[in-house]
Amino acid sequence: MPTRRKRGLKAEIWLGATQPTGTVPIVLFVPSQDRDGRDIDHDYWVTRALETLGTLFRCATAYPRARGVWRDDQREGALRYEEPTVVTCYADPAALTDTARSRLRAFLHRLGRETNQGESAS
C-alpha cells in the first residue's frame, strides 16, 4: 500500500535524501549565435553555465538544443532564430544567498556581453 506524504514534512525527509531538496527552478537559455547571427562557441558557454549552476546550487542539467526566436526591437523588430540550449537546476532556497545571486548575475552579464546578445533570458 502506498504511503502518503505527511503535511509539513520536508521532501528530503520523506524521500530519504541525504541533501536538501532543491525547490526553486532556475532556467538559463544559452544562445547559439550572437546578435548579428554569427555562431558563438556554444559548447564553451554551455559548460560555463553547467559549472556555474553546479558550483552554486549543487547540480545542473543541459537539454539538447532547442529552436527559439526573439524579436530585436532595436533593429526594427527583426526576428532572430537560433538553437539555444536550456540549462536548468532546482536550487535549495537556502542556497540562494546574496553571494550566489550575485555570482549568477555576474555570469549572466558576462555571457550576454561576451556573446554580443541583444537580450538574455533566464
Contacts in CASP RR format, 6 or more apart in sequence:
PFRMAT RR
TARGET T0000
AUTHOR 0000-0000-0000
METHOD contacts of the structure
MODEL  1
MPTRRKRGLKAEIWLGATQPTGTVPIVLFVPSQDRDGRDIDHDYWVTRAL
ETLGTLFRCATAYPRARGVWRDDQREGALRYEEPTVVTCYADPAALTDTA
RSRLRAFLHRLGRETNQGESAS
5 14 0 8 1.000
6 14 0 8 1.000
10 21 0 8 1.000
11 17 0 8 1.000
11 21 0 8 1.000
11 23 0 8 1.000
12 18 0 8 1.000
12 19 0 8 1.000
12 20 0 8 1.000
12 21 0 8 1.000
15 21 0 8 1.000
19 58 0 8 1.000
19 92 0 8 1.000
20 92 0 8 1.000
20 94 0 8 1.000
20 95 0 8 1.000
21 90 0 8 1.000
21 92 0 8 1.000
22 57 0 8 1.000
22 90 0 8 1.000
22 91 0 8 1.000
22 92 0 8 1.000
22 93 0 8 1.000
23 90 0 8 1.000
23 91 0 8 1.000
23 92 0 8 1.000
23 93 0 8 1.000
24 90 0 8 1.000
24 91 0 8 1.000
24 92 0 8 1.000
24 93 0 8 1.000
24 96 0 8 1.000
25 88 0 8 1.000
25 89 0 8 1.000
25 90 0 8 1.000
25 91 0 8 1.000
26 53 0 8 1.000
26 57 0 8 1.000
26 88 0 8 1.000
26 89 0 8 1.000
26 90 0 8 1.000
26 91 0 8 1.000
26 104 0 8 1.000
26 122 0 8 1.000
27 86 0 8 1.000
27 87 0 8 1.000
27 88 0 8 1.000
27 122 0 8 1.000
28 49 0 8 1.000
28 53 0 8 1.000
28 86 0 8 1.000
28 87 0 8 1.000
28 88 0 8 1.000
28 108 0 8 1.000
28 121 0 8 1.000
28 122 0 8 1.000
29 84 0 8 1.000
29 85 0 8 1.000
29 86 0 8 1.000
29 87 0 8 1.000
29 120 0 8 1.000
29 121 0 8 1.000
29 122 0 8 1.000
30 42 0 8 1.000
30 45 0 8 1.000
30 46 0 8 1.000
30 49 0 8 1.000
30 62 0 8 1.000
30 84 0 8 1.000
30 85 0 8 1.000
30 86 0 8 1.000
30 87 0 8 1.000
30 111 0 8 1.000
31 40 0 8 1.000
31 42 0 8 1.000
31 45 0 8 1.000
31 82 0 8 1.000
31 84 0 8 1.000
31 115 0 8 1.000
31 117 0 8 1.000
32 39 0 8 1.000
32 40 0 8 1.000
32 42 0 8 1.000
32 65 0 8 1.000
32 82 0 8 1.000
32 83 0 8 1.000
32 84 0 8 1.000
32 85 0 8 1.000
33 39 0 8 1.000
33 40 0 8 1.000
33 80 0 8 1.000
33 82 0 8 1.000
34 40 0 8 1.000
34 115 0 8 1.000
34 116 0 8 1.000
34 117 0 8 1.000
35 72 0 8 1.000
35 80 0 8 1.000
35 116 0 8 1.000
35 117 0 8 1.000
35 118 0 8 1.000
36 116 0 8 1.000
37 80 0 8 1.000
37 82 0 8 1.000
40 115 0 8 1.000
42 85 0 8 1.000
45 111 0 8 1.000
45 115 0 8 1.000
46 62 0 8 1.000
46 85 0 8 1.000
46 87 0 8 1.000
48 107 0 8 1.000
48 111 0 8 1.000
49 60 0 8 1.000
49 62 0 8 1.000
49 87 0 8 1.000
49 107 0 8 1.000
49 111 0 8 1.000
50 60 0 8 1.000
50 62 0 8 1.000
50 87 0 8 1.000
52 60 0 8 1.000
52 103 0 8 1.000
52 104 0 8 1.000
52 107 0 8 1.000
53 59 0 8 1.000
53 60 0 8 1.000
53 87 0 8 1.000
53 88 0 8 1.000
53 89 0 8 1.000
53 104 0 8 1.000
54 60 0 8 1.000
54 89 0 8 1.000
56 91 0 8 1.000
56 95 0 8 1.000
56 100 0 8 1.000
56 103 0 8 1.000
56 104 0 8 1.000
57 89 0 8 1.000
57 90 0 8 1.000
57 91 0 8 1.000
57 92 0 8 1.000
57 95 0 8 1.000
57 100 0 8 1.000
58 89 0 8 1.000
58 91 0 8 1.000
58 92 0 8 1.000
58 95 0 8 1.000
59 89 0 8 1.000
59 90 0 8 1.000
60 87 0 8 1.000
60 88 0 8 1.000
60 89 0 8 1.000
61 87 0 8 1.000
61 88 0 8 1.000
61 89 0 8 1.000
62 85 0 8 1.000
62 86 0 8 1.000
62 87 0 8 1.000
63 85 0 8 1.000
63 86 0 8 1.000
63 87 0 8 1.000
63 88 0 8 1.000
64 85 0 8 1.000
65 83 0 8 1.000
65 84 0 8 1.000
65 85 0 8 1.000
66 83 0 8 1.000
66 84 0 8 1.000
66 85 0 8 1.000
66 86 0 8 1.000
67 81 0 8 1.000
67 83 0 8 1.000
68 81 0 8 1.000
68 82 0 8 1.000
68 83 0 8 1.000
68 84 0 8 1.000
69 79 0 8 1.000
69 80 0 8 1.000
69 81 0 8 1.000
69 82 0 8 1.000
70 79 0 8 1.000
70 80 0 8 1.000
70 118 0 8 1.000
70 119 0 8 1.000
70 121 0 8 1.000
71 77 0 8 1.000
71 78 0 8 1.000
71 79 0 8 1.000
71 80 0 8 1.000
72 78 0 8 1.000
72 79 0 8 1.000
72 80 0 8 1.000
72 118 0 8 1.000
74 118 0 8 1.000
108 120 0 8 1.000
108 122 0 8 1.000
109 120 0 8 1.000
111 117 0 8 1.000
111 120 0 8 1.000
112 118 0 8 1.000
112 120 0 8 1.000
END
